[in-house]
Amino acid sequence: MHLRDHRVLIYQKKGVFVGFKADDVLGLKHFFMEEKIEKQNIETSLLTPFVDEVFSRENQCWSVFNIGRFATSQEFLQIIK
């Protein structure tokens, strides 16, 4: 494994300091409001409650993940303790 195979995203706010390892980084995406779709149109997973918005482009769904809400959720805080 090479060091450049992964990225670490650091989140620090309100006394919470965590790092998230990302296997893949796709870069910054910009979407038009016309591409926004209803959240109920996506597959449900454990992370669905932390998705703020969903956009569809070229038959692919892109979820906007709220890392702050996830990092301060009781579910996550119980795991890291």
Number of C-alpha atoms within 10 A of each C-alpha: 5 5 6 7 10 12 14 11 10 10 13 11 10 6 7 11 11 14 12 12 10 11 10 9 9 5 6 5 6 7 12 9 8 9 13 16 16 10 16 9 9 14 8 10 8 6 10 14 13 18 16 12 14 19 21 16 12 6 7 8 16 18 18 12 16 14 14 13 14 16 21 16 12 10 10 12 12 8 7 8 5
